[in-house]
Amino acid sequence: MTDITRDVVIIGAGAAGTTAANQLRKAGLTVAVLEARDRVGGRLWTDVIEGAMLEIGGQWVSPDQDALKETIEELGLETFSRYREGDSVYVGPDGQLHRFTGEMFPVSAETEAVIAEITERLDAMVAEIDPDKPWEHPNAQEWDSVTWDAWLRAQTDDDEAVRNLAFATGSAMLTKPTHTFSLLQSLLMAASAGSYSNLVDADFILDKRVVGGLQQVPQALAARLGDDVFLNSPVRFLEWGDEGVVAHADGDLTVRARYAILAHAPVLYDRISFVPSLPRRQHQLHQHLSMGFVIKVHAVYDRPFWREQGLSGTAFSPYELSHEAYDNTNHGDERGTLVGFVSDQNADDLFTLSAEERKERILESLSHYYGPEAKNPVVYYESDWGTEEWTRGAYAASFDMGGLHRYGADLRAAVGPIHFACSDMAGAGYQHVDGAIRMGRLAAANILAADGS
Ligand code: FAD
């Protein structure tokens, strides 16, 4: 039995929790970070699989992600650019492969005009949204009452335009079918990256990676906390009241503190028994959030063979099982790595198949972009966050239809001594590591303000 007392107990050692803990420590408060897993990092996980270093979770950094960039710099980590020399490829509705450069897919002139016109309209709408308070927009209720798919289909009859516009926030970001979330949720996703155009620009949103892996960020932050990080310590009970909190974790670990930060995906709040219960509002709002689902597929080859064909490795198609794929070769590695993504219903369907059939179907899809050599990787690995008890999906959580304007304003609101921090409640950097760091900083700042520290 270990019974310790700290100023703040932080539940979760991902980017949000380790950031918050460091901020509080710097301000002179004592902390304990309780982590359910046997490792730090949460959805950041860099591992070696059959000799290949893979980013099983988050990896990319974009130029607007100031909080993440500052942290990377402060920790002395190095970044490198995603390989992007040469042509990108697109598979159209007829299954034909087209090479292209720039941001616009090689579609017909009519479809291109439709995509450009709707993109301009979306950029104008996104510019009016405050990513920290999308529910305050005068049209929030209306925009939260129409699905992303229905809104796009009301703008044009051009199916190829709709599919290409839809997948930027659908399969590629929220990783849910486009009929399950609202236009407002889609606009928030775009606003969190600055504009809809930024979001569809792979060279922007998937710009840089960290040499050696992005998990080093939470690992380095946790290392600074030393013995105040407790692994294998899922919190099961949280008593709370005016005096503070008592967190009870596995391994007979009890932490008494004046404040708590729940620094994990909101879909996991109900894994903790709160004594007394959380208020009615939180009980309700937490039920309207759910995780998206995507399989991140890694295929490592003896060399980056696509570069020999003048291909950048960047590939898109709303008609393919793997709707997007990229050159994901590690810094200084002679071997070539491709990363592909299979999202929402396609991911569900694939998991009804055997592992062998799944691999065959995914590699077949990659071969439509890169040719038959793509079918023979030396290392193949699927990141499946759906089976991870302490995450339960990927990339992150979002509200169901109508939930964002109805409940969004209360998602980050503290309940007594309990504060909340996670990428899944960020404005800027929403669903990204940058947002996790911003939310970690915010929760720490709110505690320091409440504490008069
Ligand atoms: P988490 O990382 O989920 O950390 C929460 C921690 O809390 C976990 O370690 C969990 O084990 C722990 N926990 C949960 N419940 C309890 C409990 N009861 N007691 C104790 N501990 C608990 N973002 C990017 O910026 N760029 C990308 O390229 C990118 N790609 C991604 C690819 C994949 C496959 C995935 C899954 C995510 C990706 N993301 C990306 C998103 C990014 O990884 C997350 O948004 C971010 O890491 C979340 O950080 P967090 O600290 O908010 O939550």
Boltz pocket constraint, residues with backbone or C-beta under 6 A from the ligand:
constraints:
  - pocket:
      binder: B
      contacts: [[A, 11], [A, 12], [A, 13], [A, 14], [A, 15], [A, 16], [A, 17], [A, 34], [A, 35], [A, 36], [A, 37], [A, 39], [A, 40], [A, 41], [A, 42], [A, 43], [A, 44], [A, 56], [A, 57], [A, 58], [A, 59], [A, 60], [A, 61], [A, 233], [A, 234], [A, 235], [A, 236], [A, 263], [A, 264], [A, 265], [A, 268], [A, 271], [A, 272], [A, 294], [A, 296], [A, 383], [A, 385], [A, 390], [A, 391], [A, 393], [A, 394], [A, 395], [A, 396], [A, 421], [A, 422], [A, 423], [A, 424], [A, 431], [A, 432], [A, 433], [A, 434], [A, 436]]
      max_distance: 6.0
